[in-house]
């Protein structure tokens, strides 16, 4: 029986041709000293440069290196999902391909995992990025701590280590890769944080853009809903619906008092239309909650249609 791998390193890459060789050299140098059985999985997320060719050059010389090539850019969540699906290690380490994270930190991650943690997240305490990127990250992490109650300084850092058994419980898509710690914590994972060195980018360009802030906020709303109401949507929509119906009922009672006790006309009062609207919207929200409960009870989540792999080794 073939012995299970101890470690998988998953590296999403998009237009990082100049970083692939030096990154591989640093990762392999560190892992060889650790004396662990390992594999390195590169995911080429639809690069339009020579990223995949550089990976192939390495793979021809080192059979512990594997690669997946997407048909187009499906974003980091899909790349990580593909890497997780193909990883065979008991512990999976994820890191970016931009060389801003130092592979020399990997032994410290593994040490914390082996001690008492299920997931260890890197903390870029002294980031070398531009002011706007650092500021946006601080705001983002403040909102994450507030909304998810996960007390991490750098929740969206992709330099992480996680036990394999917890990966099987994660379904990530869109921008939800930033919330892997929050999702894992909701499943009972023991979360740890590790200060890591952050280095300036030497080659290539950052994939960060203003749109990331907008979509990051949308993803935060999504993950807050998923963590709190995924299995009980009626609690959210039903509660709001009942509140609206009650408010509509109170207003309607007042209008009935005005009509029959005070003998005043109410047909042209905007308040009447508002009361009817509240009751109708409340009933609709409650119905949405019931439908959500039915969908939740019969649905099975899948992530296999997030990406298309056109080549692999």
Secondary structure, DSSP 8 states (H G I E B T S, - for coil): -----SEEEEEEESS-HHHHHHHHHHHHHHHHHHT--EEEEEEE-S-SSSHHHHHHHHHHH-TTEEEEEESS---HHHHHHHHHHH---SEEEE--SSS-B-GGGHHHHHHHHHHT-SEEEEE-TT--S-HHHHHHHHHHHHHHHHHH----S-TT---EEEEHHHHTT----TTGGGGHHHHHHHTT--EEEEE--B----SS-----THHHHHHHHHHHHHHHHHHHTT-HHHHHHHHHHHHHHHHHHHHHHHHHHHHTS----TT-HHHHHHHHHHHHHHHHHHHHHHHHHHHHH-----TTS--EEEE-
